[in-house]
Amino acid sequence: MSKTNKIDEFVSKLNHPMKAEIEEVIKIIRSASNDLEEDVKWGGPSFDYKEPMATLSLRVAGTIVFIFHKGELIKDESSLLEAAPKGKAYLKLRSMKEIKDNEANIQHIVKEWIKLMDA
């Protein structure tokens, strides 16, 4: 089973009130680069580029939270990323409208991670 299929299988079995929103964010992250690796780690879909980039946390009700593992290093002019402990940053999204309105910003964050890892 490919790693992409692992995420798709995980999400297909997911019973979550924001499942459609989760699927949309995954689609946006995937569309930012064909070079991302995908898996299910730490209890949720996870994306890597050379090292762990971001993992979905399902612990916050009513909010989709992707934890960017070294998010403090990412240039985020949109201010979507919130500082978190240990150099991490949270990408918190609360609605489909917010997700769609920030599609380009989410892709930019992913592309900034890739540039950082390639530097």
N, CA, C and O atoms as CSV, one atom per row, in Angstrom:
chain,resi,resn,atom,element,x,y,z
A,1,MET,N,N,0.849,-1.183,0.000
A,1,MET,CA,C,0.000,0.000,0.000
A,1,MET,C,C,0.891,1.243,0.000
A,1,MET,O,O,1.807,1.358,0.814
A,2,SER,N,N,0.619,2.157,-0.907
A,2,SER,CA,C,1.416,3.375,-0.955
A,2,SER,C,C,1.083,4.247,0.240
A,2,SER,O,O,0.033,4.103,0.866
A,3,LYS,N,N,1.997,5.150,0.542
A,3,LYS,CA,C,1.762,6.030,1.673
A,3,LYS,C,C,0.565,6.941,1.431
A,3,LYS,O,O,-0.180,7.242,2.364
A,4,THR,N,N,0.370,7.384,0.191
A,4,THR,CA,C,-0.807,8.199,-0.118
A,4,THR,C,C,-2.069,7.415,0.204
A,4,THR,O,O,-3.014,7.958,0.776
A,5,ASN,N,N,-2.083,6.143,-0.161
A,5,ASN,CA,C,-3.246,5.318,0.149
A,5,ASN,C,C,-3.455,5.178,1.651
A,5,ASN,O,O,-4.589,5.023,2.104
A,6,LYS,N,N,-2.378,5.230,2.429
A,6,LYS,CA,C,-2.522,5.167,3.887
A,6,LYS,C,C,-3.342,6.357,4.397
A,6,LYS,O,O,-4.238,6.194,5.226
A,7,ILE,N,N,-3.029,7.538,3.899
A,7,ILE,CA,C,-3.785,8.723,4.317
A,7,ILE,C,C,-5.225,8.611,3.846
A,7,ILE,O,O,-6.154,8.862,4.613
A,8,ASP,N,N,-5.413,8.235,2.586
A,8,ASP,CA,C,-6.774,8.112,2.060
A,8,ASP,C,C,-7.576,7.080,2.844
A,8,ASP,O,O,-8.749,7.299,3.144
A,9,GLU,N,N,-6.950,5.966,3.172
A,9,GLU,CA,C,-7.645,4.939,3.956
A,9,GLU,C,C,-7.972,5.453,5.356
A,9,GLU,O,O,-9.072,5.227,5.861
A,10,PHE,N,N,-7.018,6.143,5.985
A,10,PHE,CA,C,-7.231,6.709,7.320
A,10,PHE,C,C,-8.429,7.664,7.301
A,10,PHE,O,O,-9.317,7.573,8.148
A,11,VAL,N,N,-8.443,8.574,6.334
A,11,VAL,CA,C,-9.508,9.575,6.264
A,11,VAL,C,C,-10.847,8.925,5.923
A,11,VAL,O,O,-11.886,9.352,6.426
A,12,SER,N,N,-10.832,7.898,5.074
A,12,SER,CA,C,-12.102,7.251,4.713
A,12,SER,C,C,-12.776,6.615,5.932
A,12,SER,O,O,-14.003,6.519,5.977
A,13,LYS,N,N,-12.002,6.188,6.899
A,13,LYS,CA,C,-12.538,5.571,8.115
A,13,LYS,C,C,-12.776,6.578,9.239
A,13,LYS,O,O,-13.318,6.233,10.289
A,14,LEU,N,N,-12.369,7.816,9.011
A,14,LEU,CA,C,-12.431,8.839,10.038
A,14,LEU,C,C,-13.875,9.275,10.292
A,14,LEU,O,O,-14.611,9.602,9.361
A,15,ASN,N,N,-14.261,9.274,11.549
A,15,ASN,CA,C,-15.568,9.790,11.960
A,15,ASN,C,C,-15.303,11.120,12.659
A,15,ASN,O,O,-15.017,11.161,13.856
A,16,HIS,N,N,-15.401,12.201,11.895
A,16,HIS,CA,C,-15.046,13.513,12.413
A,16,HIS,C,C,-16.005,14.548,11.834
A,16,HIS,O,O,-16.302,14.493,10.641
A,17,PRO,N,N,-16.498,15.488,12.637
A,17,PRO,CA,C,-17.459,16.473,12.125
A,17,PRO,C,C,-16.880,17.383,11.043
A,17,PRO,O,O,-17.637,18.009,10.302
A,18,MET,N,N,-15.558,17.469,10.939
A,18,MET,CA,C,-14.921,18.323,9.937
A,18,MET,C,C,-14.191,17.490,8.880
A,18,MET,O,O,-13.175,17.918,8.333
A,19,LYS,N,N,-14.713,16.311,8.605
A,19,LYS,CA,C,-14.063,15.407,7.655
A,19,LYS,C,C,-13.892,16.058,6.271
A,19,LYS,O,O,-12.824,15.948,5.669
A,20,ALA,N,N,-14.919,16.723,5.771
A,20,ALA,CA,C,-14.824,17.363,4.449
A,20,ALA,C,C,-13.734,18.436,4.451
A,20,ALA,O,O,-13.002,18.580,3.472
A,21,GLU,N,N,-13.627,19.183,5.539
A,21,GLU,CA,C,-12.603,20.213,5.652
A,21,GLU,C,C,-11.207,19.592,5.715
A,21,GLU,O,O,-10.263,20.106,5.115
A,22,ILE,N,N,-11.086,18.491,6.442
A,22,ILE,CA,C,-9.807,17.780,6.519
A,22,ILE,C,C,-9.393,17.311,5.122
A,22,ILE,O,O,-8.241,17.478,4.724
A,23,GLU,N,N,-10.328,16.729,4.388
A,23,GLU,CA,C,-10.040,16.265,3.029
A,23,GLU,C,C,-9.594,17.420,2.136
A,23,GLU,O,O,-8.696,17.259,1.310
A,24,GLU,N,N,-10.216,18.572,2.302
A,24,GLU,CA,C,-9.857,19.739,1.485
A,24,GLU,C,C,-8.443,20.227,1.791
A,24,GLU,O,O,-7.691,20.547,0.871
A,25,VAL,N,N,-8.073,20.287,3.068
A,25,VAL,CA,C,-6.723,20.731,3.421
A,25,VAL,C,C,-5.687,19.732,2.901
A,25,VAL,O,O,-4.637,20.137,2.404
A,26,ILE,N,N,-5.968,18.451,3.010
A,26,ILE,CA,C,-5.058,17.437,2.480
A,26,ILE,C,C,-4.879,17.638,0.981
A,26,ILE,O,O,-3.761,17.567,0.473
A,27,LYS,N,N,-5.964,17.887,0.281
A,27,LYS,CA,C,-5.900,18.126,-1.169
A,27,LYS,C,C,-5.035,19.348,-1.476
A,27,LYS,O,O,-4.234,19.316,-2.410
A,28,ILE,N,N,-5.187,20.412,-0.708
A,28,ILE,CA,C,-4.409,21.638,-0.927
A,28,ILE,C,C,-2.931,21.385,-0.667
A,28,ILE,O,O,-2.085,21.816,-1.450
A,29,ILE,N,N,-2.609,20.695,0.417
A,29,ILE,CA,C,-1.204,20.391,0.726
A,29,ILE,C,C,-0.610,19.542,-0.386
A,29,ILE,O,O,0.498,19.812,-0.850
A,30,ARG,N,N,-1.337,18.522,-0.815
A,30,ARG,CA,C,-0.844,17.663,-1.904
A,30,ARG,C,C,-0.587,18.460,-3.172
A,30,ARG,O,O,0.383,18.203,-3.885
A,31,SER,N,N,-1.452,19.426,-3.455
A,31,SER,CA,C,-1.316,20.188,-4.698
A,31,SER,C,C,-0.133,21.154,-4.674
A,31,SER,O,O,0.260,21.671,-5.720
A,32,ALA,N,N,0.430,21.402,-3.511
A,32,ALA,CA,C,1.560,22.331,-3.402
A,32,ALA,C,C,2.854,21.733,-3.951
A,32,ALA,O,O,3.737,22.467,-4.394
A,33,SER,N,N,2.970,20.395,-3.922
A,33,SER,CA,C,4.200,19.757,-4.408
A,33,SER,C,C,3.973,18.264,-4.625
A,33,SER,O,O,3.291,17.597,-3.848
A,34,ASN,N,N,4.562,17.767,-5.697
A,34,ASN,CA,C,4.552,16.319,-5.948
A,34,ASN,C,C,5.656,15.603,-5.195
A,34,ASN,O,O,5.735,14.375,-5.230
A,35,ASP,N,N,6.512,16.356,-4.512
A,35,ASP,CA,C,7.678,15.780,-3.839
A,35,ASP,C,C,7.440,15.441,-2.370
A,35,ASP,O,O,8.353,14.976,-1.688
A,36,LEU,N,N,6.238,15.667,-1.884
A,36,LEU,CA,C,5.950,15.352,-0.482
A,36,LEU,C,C,5.767,13.859,-0.310
A,36,LEU,O,O,5.241,13.177,-1.190
A,37,GLU,N,N,6.202,13.366,0.824
A,37,GLU,CA,C,5.930,11.984,1.210
A,37,GLU,C,C,4.806,12.018,2.229
A,37,GLU,O,O,4.702,12.944,3.033
A,38,GLU,N,N,3.972,10.996,2.182
A,38,GLU,CA,C,2.806,10.950,3.055
A,38,GLU,C,C,2.791,9.670,3.863
A,38,GLU,O,O,3.259,8.622,3.417
A,39,ASP,N,N,2.245,9.781,5.059
A,39,ASP,CA,C,2.105,8.615,5.920
A,39,ASP,C,C,1.068,8.961,6.990
A,39,ASP,O,O,0.558,10.080,7.038
A,40,VAL,N,N,0.776,8.010,7.819
A,40,VAL,CA,C,-0.043,8.256,9.001
A,40,VAL,C,C,0.872,8.031,10.192
A,40,VAL,O,O,1.316,6.914,10.456
A,41,LYS,N,N,1.144,9.121,10.908
A,41,LYS,CA,C,2.039,9.076,12.068
A,41,LYS,C,C,1.449,9.936,13.177
A,41,LYS,O,O,0.704,10.878,12.910
A,42,TRP,N,N,1.777,9.619,14.392
A,42,TRP,CA,C,1.345,10.399,15.542
A,42,TRP,C,C,-0.171,10.577,15.564
A,42,TRP,O,O,-0.676,11.596,16.036
A,43,GLY,N,N,-0.893,9.582,15.050
A,43,GLY,CA,C,-2.348,9.586,15.112
A,43,GLY,C,C,-3.057,10.359,14.023
A,43,GLY,O,O,-4.259,10.604,14.132
A,44,GLY,N,N,-2.346,10.754,12.966
A,44,GLY,CA,C,-3.015,11.490,11.898
A,44,GLY,C,C,-2.191,11.533,10.630
A,44,GLY,O,O,-1.028,11.131,10.622
A,45,PRO,N,N,-2.799,12.024,9.546
A,45,PRO,CA,C,-2.068,12.191,8.292
A,45,PRO,C,C,-0.838,13.073,8.510
A,45,PRO,O,O,-0.893,14.079,9.217
A,46,SER,N,N,0.263,12.676,7.892
A,46,SER,CA,C,1.517,13.382,8.079
A,46,SER,C,C,2.215,13.552,6.737
A,46,SER,O,O,2.202,12.655,5.894
A,47,PHE,N,N,2.822,14.715,6.554
A,47,PHE,CA,C,3.528,15.038,5.323
A,47,PHE,C,C,4.989,15.326,5.635
A,47,PHE,O,O,5.308,16.034,6.591
A,48,ASP,N,N,5.870,14.768,4.814
A,48,ASP,CA,C,7.307,14.959,4.975
A,48,ASP,C,C,7.909,15.497,3.688
A,48,ASP,O,O,7.438,15.200,2.589
A,49,TYR,N,N,8.947,16.285,3.844
A,49,TYR,CA,C,9.838,16.618,2.741
A,49,TYR,C,C,11.218,16.671,3.356
A,49,TYR,O,O,11.567,17.640,4.031
A,50,LYS,N,N,11.998,15.642,3.128
A,50,LYS,CA,C,13.333,15.435,3.689
A,50,LYS,C,C,13.294,15.144,5.183
A,50,LYS,O,O,14.169,14.445,5.695
A,51,GLU,N,N,12.317,15.656,5.877
A,51,GLU,CA,C,12.076,15.331,7.286
A,51,GLU,C,C,10.622,15.692,7.576
A,51,GLU,O,O,9.962,16.307,6.738
A,52,PRO,N,N,10.117,15.321,8.747
A,52,PRO,CA,C,8.712,15.606,9.021
A,52,PRO,C,C,8.388,17.096,8.877
A,52,PRO,O,O,9.056,17.952,9.458
A,53,MET,N,N,7.344,17.385,8.086
A,53,MET,CA,C,6.928,18.764,7.859
A,53,MET,C,C,5.700,19.095,8.704
A,53,MET,O,O,5.739,20.014,9.522
A,54,ALA,N,N,4.605,18.347,8.509
A,54,ALA,CA,C,3.353,18.693,9.192
A,54,ALA,C,C,2.520,17.448,9.437
A,54,ALA,O,O,2.503,16.522,8.626
A,55,THR,N,N,1.830,17.440,10.567
A,55,THR,CA,C,0.960,16.334,10.951
A,55,THR,C,C,-0.364,16.894,11.448
A,55,THR,O,O,-0.394,17.871,12.196
A,56,LEU,N,N,-1.454,16.269,11.031
A,56,LEU,CA,C,-2.784,16.664,11.483
A,56,LEU,C,C,-3.015,16.153,12.901
A,56,LEU,O,O,-2.825,14.971,13.189
A,57,SER,N,N,-3.427,17.059,13.776
A,57,SER,CA,C,-3.829,16.688,15.131
A,57,SER,C,C,-5.338,16.744,15.198
A,57,SER,O,O,-5.942,17.752,14.831
A,58,LEU,N,N,-5.950,15.674,15.662
A,58,LEU,CA,C,-7.406,15.601,15.755
A,58,LEU,C,C,-7.905,15.889,17.174
A,58,LEU,O,O,-9.047,15.572,17.506
A,59,ARG,N,N,-7.073,16.474,17.990
A,59,ARG,CA,C,-7.414,16.656,19.406
A,59,ARG,C,C,-8.228,17.903,19.718
A,59,ARG,O,O,-8.823,17.994,20.792
A,60,VAL,N,N,-8.264,18.870,18.797
A,60,VAL,CA,C,-8.961,20.121,19.077
A,60,VAL,C,C,-10.334,20.086,18.399
A,60,VAL,O,O,-10.421,20.004,17.174
A,61,ALA,N,N,-11.389,20.147,19.186
A,61,ALA,CA,C,-12.748,20.086,18.634
A,61,ALA,C,C,-13.061,21.352,17.848
A,61,ALA,O,O,-12.728,22.458,18.274
A,62,GLY,N,N,-13.701,21.179,16.700
A,62,GLY,CA,C,-14.138,22.316,15.913
A,62,GLY,C,C,-13.050,23.041,15.143
A,62,GLY,O,O,-13.305,24.078,14.531
A,63,THR,N,N,-11.845,22.506,15.170
A,63,THR,CA,C,-10.721,23.151,14.495
A,63,THR,C,C,-9.814,22.088,13.889
A,63,THR,O,O,-9.510,21.076,14.521
A,64,ILE,N,N,-9.393,22.333,12.662
A,64,ILE,CA,C,-8.385,21.478,12.045
A,64,ILE,C,C,-7.034,22.076,12.419
A,64,ILE,O,O,-6.790,23.261,12.189
A,65,VAL,N,N,-6.162,21.264,12.990
A,65,VAL,CA,C,-4.848,21.754,13.406
A,65,VAL,C,C,-3.772,20.892,12.752
A,65,VAL,O,O,-3.666,19.694,13.014
A,66,PHE,N,N,-2.978,21.531,11.896
A,66,PHE,CA,C,-1.776,20.889,11.387
A,66,PHE,C,C,-0.610,21.441,12.180
A,66,PHE,O,O,-0.445,22.655,12.300
A,67,ILE,N,N,0.196,20.544,12.721
A,67,ILE,CA,C,1.383,20.935,13.470
A,67,ILE,C,C,2.553,20.920,12.494
A,67,ILE,O,O,2.924,19.863,11.983
A,68,PHE,N,N,3.129,22.080,12.236
A,68,PHE,CA,C,4.340,22.167,11.426
A,68,PHE,C,C,5.508,22.017,12.388
A,68,PHE,O,O,5.718,22.857,13.264
A,69,HIS,N,N,6.269,20.935,12.215
A,69,HIS,CA,C,7.244,20.505,13.218
A,69,HIS,C,C,8.387,21.484,13.441
A,69,HIS,O,O,8.909,21.560,14.553
A,70,LYS,N,N,8.785,22.222,12.440
A,70,LYS,CA,C,9.782,23.291,12.609
A,70,LYS,C,C,9.202,24.581,12.033
A,70,LYS,O,O,9.873,25.325,11.317
A,71,GLY,N,N,7.964,24.813,12.361
A,71,GLY,CA,C,7.226,25.915,11.779
A,71,GLY,C,C,7.791,27.290,12.040
A,71,GLY,O,O,7.555,28.215,11.262
A,72,GLU,N,N,8.542,27.443,13.136
A,72,GLU,CA,C,9.105,28.761,13.419
A,72,GLU,C,C,10.097,29.197,12.346
A,72,GLU,O,O,10.404,30.385,12.240
A,73,LEU,N,N,10.603,28.255,11.549
A,73,LEU,CA,C,11.568,28.569,10.506
A,73,LEU,C,C,10.918,29.007,9.195
A,73,LEU,O,O,11.592,29.534,8.311
A,74,ILE,N,N,9.602,28.787,9.070
A,74,ILE,CA,C,8.900,29.062,7.822
A,74,ILE,C,C,8.520,30.538,7.744
A,74,ILE,O,O,7.970,31.101,8.690
A,75,LYS,N,N,8.822,31.157,6.599
A,75,LYS,CA,C,8.362,32.526,6.359
A,75,LYS,C,C,6.878,32.467,6.014
A,75,LYS,O,O,6.489,31.894,4.997
A,76,ASP,N,N,6.061,33.062,6.867
A,76,ASP,CA,C,4.609,33.039,6.670
A,76,ASP,C,C,4.070,34.457,6.725
A,76,ASP,O,O,3.751,34.967,7.798
A,77,GLU,N,N,3.971,35.084,5.575
A,77,GLU,CA,C,3.478,36.455,5.512
A,77,GLU,C,C,1.973,36.530,5.733
A,77,GLU,O,O,1.445,37.613,5.984
A,78,SER,N,N,1.275,35.406,5.647
A,78,SER,CA,C,-0.175,35.389,5.848
A,78,SER,C,C,-0.564,35.392,7.321
A,78,SER,O,O,-1.718,35.656,7.658
A,79,SER,N,N,0.378,35.103,8.188
A,79,SER,CA,C,0.146,34.988,9.634
A,79,SER,C,C,-0.803,33.855,9.989
A,79,SER,O,O,-1.437,33.886,11.044
A,80,LEU,N,N,-0.907,32.856,9.122
A,80,LEU,CA,C,-1.726,31.685,9.447
A,80,LEU,C,C,-1.072,30.815,10.503
A,80,LEU,O,O,-1.757,30.193,11.314
A,81,LEU,N,N,0.255,30.769,10.495
A,81,LEU,CA,C,0.959,29.921,11.456
A,81,LEU,C,C,1.034,30.610,12.810
A,81,LEU,O,O,1.401,31.781,12.911
A,82,GLU,N,N,0.677,29.862,13.848
A,82,GLU,CA,C,0.760,30.359,15.219
A,82,GLU,C,C,1.938,29.679,15.900
A,82,GLU,O,O,2.092,28.461,15.809
A,83,ALA,N,N,2.762,30.454,16.575
A,83,ALA,CA,C,3.914,29.902,17.283
A,83,ALA,C,C,3.446,28.874,18.304
A,83,ALA,O,O,2.407,29.027,18.946
A,84,ALA,N,N,4.247,27.822,18.433
A,84,ALA,CA,C,3.945,26.740,19.368
A,84,ALA,C,C,5.246,26.346,20.069
A,84,ALA,O,O,6.327,26.749,19.640
A,85,PRO,N,N,5.149,25.564,21.138
A,85,PRO,CA,C,6.363,25.158,21.858
A,85,PRO,C,C,7.337,24.376,20.980
A,85,PRO,O,O,6.952,23.759,19.987
A,86,LYS,N,N,8.604,24.419,21.374
A,86,LYS,CA,C,9.686,23.619,20.781
A,86,LYS,C,C,9.879,23.895,19.292
A,86,LYS,O,O,10.207,22.984,18.532
A,87,GLY,N,N,9.678,25.147,18.869
A,87,GLY,CA,C,9.936,25.521,17.486
A,87,GLY,C,C,8.852,25.143,16.501
A,87,GLY,O,O,8.986,25.375,15.299
A,88,LYS,N,N,7.789,24.566,17.002
A,88,LYS,CA,C,6.681,24.168,16.130
A,88,LYS,C,C,5.791,25.379,15.826
A,88,LYS,O,O,5.950,26.448,16.417
A,89,ALA,N,N,4.860,25.187,14.899
A,89,ALA,CA,C,3.839,26.193,14.623
A,89,ALA,C,C,2.552,25.462,14.274
A,89,ALA,O,O,2.573,24.379,13.690
A,90,TYR,N,N,1.433,26.074,14.643
A,90,TYR,CA,C,0.132,25.489,14.356
A,90,TYR,C,C,-0.523,26.221,13.194
A,90,TYR,O,O,-0.507,27.450,13.123
A,91,LEU,N,N,-1.098,25.446,12.291
A,91,LEU,CA,C,-1.975,25.975,11.249
A,91,LEU,C,C,-3.374,25.560,11.675
A,91,LEU,O,O,-3.727,24.383,11.602
A,92,LYS,N,N,-4.178,26.534,12.124
A,92,LYS,CA,C,-5.520,26.256,12.625
A,92,LYS,C,C,-6.548,26.796,11.635
A,92,LYS,O,O,-6.513,27.963,11.244
A,93,LEU,N,N,-7.453,25.920,11.247
A,93,LEU,CA,C,-8.501,26.287,10.291
A,93,LEU,C,C,-9.837,25.847,10.859
A,93,LEU,O,O,-9.976,24.726,11.347
A,94,ARG,N,N,-10.827,26.743,10.793
A,94,ARG,CA,C,-12.085,26.492,11.495
A,94,ARG,C,C,-13.296,26.302,10.589
A,94,ARG,O,O,-14.377,25.967,11.071
A,95,SER,N,N,-13.131,26.510,9.278
A,95,SER,CA,C,-14.289,26.366,8.392
A,95,SER,C,C,-13.828,26.118,6.960
A,95,SER,O,O,-12.678,26.386,6.613
A,96,MET,N,N,-14.732,25.605,6.137
A,96,MET,CA,C,-14.429,25.387,4.728
A,96,MET,C,C,-14.134,26.725,4.049
A,96,MET,O,O,-13.244,26.805,3.202
A,97,LYS,N,N,-14.869,27.769,4.412
A,97,LYS,CA,C,-14.624,29.084,3.826
A,97,LYS,C,C,-13.208,29.556,4.144
A,97,LYS,O,O,-12.502,30.041,3.260
A,98,GLU,N,N,-12.794,29.418,5.389
A,98,GLU,CA,C,-11.443,29.828,5.777
A,98,GLU,C,C,-10.393,29.026,5.001
A,98,GLU,O,O,-9.375,29.572,4.576
A,99,ILE,N,N,-10.648,27.751,4.824
A,99,ILE,CA,C,-9.714,26.894,4.080
A,99,ILE,C,C,-9.628,27.361,2.629
A,99,ILE,O,O,-8.532,27.564,2.108
A,100,LYS,N,N,-10.763,27.528,1.983
A,100,LYS,CA,C,-10.774,27.938,0.569
A,100,LYS,C,C,-10.189,29.336,0.391
A,100,LYS,O,O,-9.479,29.590,-0.581
A,101,ASP,N,N,-10.479,30.239,1.319
A,101,ASP,CA,C,-9.934,31.594,1.243
A,101,ASP,C,C,-8.416,31.610,1.398
A,101,ASP,O,O,-7.755,32.537,0.930
A,102,ASN,N,N,-7.864,30.597,2.047
A,102,ASN,CA,C,-6.420,30.553,2.321
A,102,ASN,C,C,-5.682,29.482,1.536
A,102,ASN,O,O,-4.556,29.129,1.884
A,103,GLU,N,N,-6.295,28.963,0.486
A,103,GLU,CA,C,-5.645,27.907,-0.296
A,103,GLU,C,C,-4.245,28.319,-0.752
A,103,GLU,O,O,-3.294,27.558,-0.572
A,104,ALA,N,N,-4.104,29.493,-1.331
A,104,ALA,CA,C,-2.793,29.948,-1.812
A,104,ALA,C,C,-1.816,30.123,-0.654
A,104,ALA,O,O,-0.629,29.832,-0.799
A,105,ASN,N,N,-2.303,30.597,0.496
A,105,ASN,CA,C,-1.426,30.779,1.662
A,105,ASN,C,C,-0.940,29.438,2.203
A,105,ASN,O,O,0.221,29.311,2.594
A,106,ILE,N,N,-1.814,28.445,2.227
A,106,ILE,CA,C,-1.422,27.109,2.698
A,106,ILE,C,C,-0.377,26.524,1.751
A,106,ILE,O,O,0.625,25.969,2.201
A,107,GLN,N,N,-0.601,26.644,0.459
A,107,GLN,CA,C,0.382,26.160,-0.513
A,107,GLN,C,C,1.703,26.896,-0.356
A,107,GLN,O,O,2.769,26.289,-0.457
A,108,HIS,N,N,1.642,28.200,-0.111
A,108,HIS,CA,C,2.864,28.986,0.075
A,108,HIS,C,C,3.658,28.478,1.284
A,108,HIS,O,O,4.884,28.376,1.221
A,109,ILE,N,N,2.975,28.165,2.366
A,109,ILE,CA,C,3.649,27.650,3.566
A,109,ILE,C,C,4.385,26.349,3.229
A,109,ILE,O,O,5.539,26.170,3.621
A,110,VAL,N,N,3.727,25.450,2.509
A,110,VAL,CA,C,4.354,24.185,2.113
A,110,VAL,C,C,5.567,24.451,1.220
A,110,VAL,O,O,6.622,23.847,1.410
A,111,LYS,N,N,5.420,25.335,0.267
A,111,LYS,CA,C,6.531,25.651,-0.648
A,111,LYS,C,C,7.688,26.306,0.090
A,111,LYS,O,O,8.849,26.074,-0.248
A,112,GLU,N,N,7.385,27.125,1.098
A,112,GLU,CA,C,8.450,27.725,1.914
A,112,GLU,C,C,9.219,26.649,2.679
A,112,GLU,O,O,10.439,26.734,2.819
A,113,TRP,N,N,8.501,25.636,3.174
A,113,TRP,CA,C,9.166,24.522,3.856
A,113,TRP,C,C,10.138,23.832,2.896
A,113,TRP,O,O,11.280,23.545,3.257
A,114,ILE,N,N,9.685,23.573,1.696
A,114,ILE,CA,C,10.524,22.900,0.695
A,114,ILE,C,C,11.761,23.746,0.391
A,114,ILE,O,O,12.871,23.217,0.326
A,115,LYS,N,N,11.579,25.046,0.207
A,115,LYS,CA,C,12.733,25.929,-0.048
A,115,LYS,C,C,13.703,25.886,1.115
A,115,LYS,O,O,14.916,25.854,0.910
A,116,LEU,N,N,13.188,25.884,2.322
A,116,LEU,CA,C,14.015,25.837,3.525
A,116,LEU,C,C,14.828,24.532,3.563
A,116,LEU,O,O,16.018,24.550,3.878
A,117,MET,N,N,14.193,23.429,3.250
A,117,MET,CA,C,14.868,22.132,3.289
A,117,MET,C,C,15.883,21.987,2.144
A,117,MET,O,O,16.858,21.245,2.269
A,118,ASP,N,N,15.657,22.682,1.054
A,118,ASP,CA,C,16.568,22.601,-0.092
A,118,ASP,C,C,17.744,23.572,0.022
A,118,ASP,O,O,18.703,23.485,-0.745
A,119,ALA,N,N,17.667,24.499,0.987
A,119,ALA,CA,C,18.728,25.528,1.122
A,119,ALA,C,C,20.017,24.923,1.650
A,119,ALA,O,O,21.006,25.634,1.825
